């Protein structure tokens, strides 16, 4: 127990301290009057705005979360299918992989208005945009994982008469899990940002819409409040991915002490 | 009839010939070693026997049936133990049965029923990476045995172990072999290991690799470590050294 506590203070402690110092510094700068209050609200003002507007923020948050999650699920599925077929056919990999890279160089803000023109102001264009930004890290992660599968392990499976689908399901997929989760964590963070960006450029609800509204009202403290909320939402999704990762790959999180204990037991 | 027969196998990669007219046989219950320096094509020969590689010429017969370039006929234990980190020990061992379509529960039960015999009891639910080197070898060997009890190909199975562990694993291995009577073809570059474990030794030399000599180790089983310090043991060793030198 004490060791656990120690671990937390050791790993997260310095970062928490930095954040705290930044907040205190920010508060001091705001209070000193060096920067006009309407340009830089103090953390306390931001917190106040956050509490005051909570009901509105919550309803917008639900919309954004829905778009982000739906887009993420579709994006991950698309990413998986892409990685699977490109791994199975080398020719397809060579033909399509550069295209995938190019697709990621197109700025999101440039596609979003087009999507709004094509699909209207409701949820569809937002989900599509989230899919576009989330499938890529998943595809790349999985592909890398599939291709890095131990060749000798593949030879072992073949020598046991394994069929292609068996090698894929029983060897390649579990081998690629670490890379998959790295990709998924990035995709989770992108999904919220993607949804917000698409809301800026057209829509009736969502945190991005709220953002554009408070911006035109020059309500800077509300602007900061929503920025923190979006950031927290991304962190929450990433943390959920982390939890899932631990559940799927318990063998990666065996304590070193536990390992030693077993060796002692053997000898 | 021979259990396994390799007849005049030749393999080349591009212009480089790896194996030339290699022939050998393996009887039921026999342990035969393939001894040679690295680069003499031992592993290539195993890939041919396992059906992973099609030879340019020559054939592989299992109980008289032509199995050239047909994988999934003999058990093959590669140089690395290749235990999968994402499975428990029992699931790793049960893998060949699961690939054959045996339901998971049944495969696991079948695998676990051999754990005592292989000195693996108590490790069923551990992750593969929690095992020590010697235990990993045992698990890999049991996995090999569960795939097929007809013929096993073992490619330097003990080369990654340190000298002391290797000695105890040898003793253990000789005991297990007494019980399971597996027909085994065994790659090694360790002369002591070959003499201690084998009924016969083929010496593979040259580039391309050829089998020019065969040595019968006419000693009763089970052999103990005491055998390794006898005059006879040394004579076998001298003979092998002569064969290896001739091949260069």
Interface residues (C-beta under 8 A of the other chain):
Chain A: X150 X152 X153 X155 X156 X157 X158 X159 X160 X161 X162 X166 X170 X171 X174 X175 X177 X249 X250 X251 X252 X254 X258 X259 X262 X263 X266
Chain B: X47 X50 X51 X52 X71 X72 X73 X74 X75 X76 X78 X79 X80 X82 X84 X85 X86 X87 X95 X96 X98 X99 X100 X126 X127 X128 X129 X130 X131 X132 X135 X147
